[in-house]
Amino acid sequence: MTVKKSERLIVKYITNQADQKEIEKLTKWLEKDENKITFKEFVKTNYAVDKVMYTFDSTEVKKQLSERIQSEKSVFYKRRFSSYYKYAAILILVLGSFYFYTNPTLFHHKDNVVVPREDDIVLQFGNESEQTIDLSEERNVTDKFGNIIGKQSKSKLVYTNTLSGGELVYNTLKIPYGKKFEVQLSDGTIVHLNSGTSLRYPVQFIKNKSRQVFLTGEAYFEVAKDKAHPFTVNTQEVDVEVLGTKFNVNSYTEDTSTDIVLVEGKVSLYKGQKTNENQVYLTPGLKGTNVKGQPTITKAEVNTDYYTAWVKGSLVFKNESFASIIKKLERHYNVTFINRNKVLGKEIFNARFDNEPIEVVLKYFNDSYAIDYKIDEDEIVIR
C-alpha cells in the first residue's frame, strides 16, 4: 500500500468514515512494525492528541471495536469475522489510548480533515486501448499483439532497451493530481513525471532518426547520451533539444508560461521551426522562460534545487503568489481550493515542505499568516 493510500485510510478510520473492508486493509498494513511507527507519527503530526495517549484501557477499546463491528450492516461469514477480530486486535495494539469513540475531543472535527481524491494513472496504447496502473504491482507490459515491451515495478515503468527499424508506435502516460511516476524509455532516458502530467513517447525509438517525446505538465529528464540521435522534448510553446543532460520542463496548460531549468549539460530552446537565429542556449543553473503568446525566450540564473525538489516529494515556494501556491497544492495533493479572499491571492510567500501531509501545510499558513480556511473532505475553502 502506498503512503498516500495508507494516510487516506488512517484519516478515514480516525474520523469514523472507514468501512469494514478499509479497516481490515489498514490493520493488515499495521502488522509491520515500521508501519506502526508511521501511523503514530502521522497521527501525532496531524491531530491534537491528548496526553492520555500513553494510558490505555484495552478492555474498553475492545468493547468499543466489538460494538462497532456488530453495528455494521454487512453480514460476514464466521471465518471472515474471526479474521476481522484478529485485525482488530492488531489495531488496538497500535492505537493505544486514543479513545476514538468515547472521547472525540482528542481529535479535530472531521470537517477539518482533508480526504484527498484517489485517481488512477493511465497508460494508453497508441490511440486505442488503455489500462490503469496500480502502484503496488510488479508486472510485464505487453502490446496489442501480446509482445512484452516493458516491465512495471511499482512506481516505475521500464521499456525494452532496443532501437527499432520499423514505424514509430507511441504510448501515453497520464498522471493524475496527487501522484507521481517514473518511466525509463527504450534508449535508457529516465523521466520523472509530476502530478497532472501527460507524456507521449515511442515504445521504441527508430534508428537514424532523432528521439522525440511530447509533454504537457511537468517532468524531470535524465537523457541518455546518443550523439547520433538528438533528443527533443516538444511542449505546447517551446521545444527543447539535447544530446544528453538533466533538466526540468514545466509546461502545464493552465499556466501562463513554460519554464525549462537546466541542471547538467547543455540544451537549446526554440519556438516553431528550428533555425540558427531562433535558438536560445542554456548552461547549468539557467532557466529559460517563454510567456504564452510571446515570441521571445528569456534566460535567468536560478537555484535549480527549487525547481527539482518535487522529484523527491518536496514543495518549494520562492517569491510565489498565493494563487500560484494553491494551484500547486491542488496538483500535489489532488484536492480543490476555493479562494474567496482575492486580495490574499496576490500576496507573495516563501515556504518549503518536505513530504508533509496537507494538514501540516495548511496549519503552517494558518499559524504564520493567519489564513482562515474550512475543510470539507477534498475541498478547502479560503475565507
Disulfide bonds with the S-S distance in Angstrom:
none
